[in-house]
Amino acid sequence: MIHDGIRTGEYTDYADAARTHGLTRARITQIMGLLLLAPDIQEDVLALRFPAGREPVTERHLRHVFGHPIWADQRREWRPIKKRGETEAADALRRAEAGR
């Protein structure tokens, strides 16, 4: 949406998009960086489930992954992060269920 908005002239740049959406330019840049992830990694990230406030995979984790322009390299970097994130998310969900 934002990328398309810049391309079509809806926003002049990331700073304009950030103002429109009440975000900082830095945050928009972080979000847009996620578009550099291989499509299957984007799907994995969207499929993560965890209790609110217990995000096992953060943008900071992903920044290291999308820093690699080759998708095969991204996948190699993503695998251990995904595994750790899934384990932490499952543990957090079990704790949340036990606390109910």
C-alpha positions as CSV (number, residue, x, y, z in Angstrom):
1,M,0.0,0.0,0.0
2,I,2.6,2.6,1.0
3,H,5.0,1.6,-1.7
4,D,2.2,1.8,-4.3
5,G,1.1,5.1,-2.8
6,I,4.6,6.5,-3.3
7,R,4.8,5.1,-6.8
8,T,1.3,6.5,-7.8
9,G,1.9,9.9,-6.2
10,E,-0.5,9.5,-3.2
11,Y,2.6,10.1,-1.0
12,T,5.6,12.1,-2.1
13,D,8.0,10.0,0.0
14,Y,8.3,7.9,3.1
15,A,8.2,11.0,5.3
16,D,4.9,12.0,3.8
17,A,3.5,8.4,4.2
18,A,4.7,8.4,7.8
19,R,3.0,11.7,8.6
20,T,-0.2,10.5,7.0
21,H,-0.2,7.3,9.1
22,G,1.0,8.9,12.4
23,L,4.4,7.1,12.3
24,T,8.0,8.2,12.1
25,R,10.0,8.1,8.9
26,A,12.3,5.6,10.6
27,R,9.4,3.2,11.4
28,I,8.1,3.4,7.8
29,T,11.6,2.6,6.6
30,Q,11.7,-0.4,8.9
31,I,8.3,-1.6,7.7
32,M,9.2,-1.1,4.1
33,G,12.4,-3.2,4.7
34,L,10.2,-6.2,5.3
35,L,9.2,-6.1,1.7
36,L,12.8,-7.2,0.9
37,L,12.1,-10.6,2.6
38,A,11.6,-13.7,0.4
39,P,7.9,-14.3,0.0
40,D,7.9,-17.5,2.0
41,I,9.6,-15.8,4.9
42,Q,6.9,-13.0,4.7
43,E,4.3,-15.8,4.9
44,D,6.1,-17.4,7.9
45,V,6.2,-14.1,9.7
46,L,2.5,-13.4,9.1
47,A,1.6,-16.9,10.3
48,L,3.4,-16.6,13.7
49,R,1.0,-16.8,16.7
50,F,1.9,-15.6,20.1
51,P,0.3,-13.8,23.1
52,A,0.1,-10.0,23.0
53,G,3.4,-8.4,24.2
54,R,5.4,-11.6,23.7
55,E,6.6,-11.2,20.1
56,P,9.3,-13.9,19.7
57,V,10.5,-12.5,16.4
58,T,10.9,-8.7,16.1
59,E,11.8,-6.4,13.3
60,R,15.3,-6.2,14.7
61,H,15.6,-10.0,14.2
62,L,14.3,-9.7,10.6
63,R,16.6,-6.7,9.8
64,H,19.5,-9.2,9.8
65,V,17.6,-11.4,7.4
66,F,16.6,-8.8,4.9
67,G,20.1,-7.4,4.9
68,H,20.9,-10.3,2.6
69,P,19.7,-9.5,-1.0
70,I,19.8,-13.2,-2.1
71,W,16.7,-15.1,-1.0
72,A,18.7,-18.3,-0.4
73,D,20.9,-16.5,2.1
74,Q,17.8,-15.0,3.7
75,R,16.4,-18.5,4.2
76,R,19.6,-19.7,5.7
77,E,19.6,-16.8,8.2
78,W,15.8,-17.2,8.8
79,R,15.8,-20.9,9.8
80,P,17.3,-20.6,13.3
81,I,15.3,-17.4,14.0
82,K,12.1,-19.1,13.0
83,K,12.8,-22.2,15.0
84,R,13.7,-20.1,18.1
85,G,10.6,-17.9,17.6
86,E,8.3,-20.9,17.2
87,T,9.6,-22.5,20.4
88,E,9.3,-19.2,22.3
89,A,5.8,-18.6,21.0
90,A,4.7,-22.1,21.9
91,D,6.1,-21.8,25.4
92,A,4.4,-18.3,25.8
93,L,1.1,-19.7,24.6
94,R,1.3,-22.6,27.0
95,R,2.1,-20.3,29.9
96,A,-0.8,-18.0,28.9
97,E,-3.2,-21.0,28.7
98,A,-2.0,-22.3,32.1
99,G,-2.6,-18.9,33.7
100,R,-6.3,-18.7,32.7
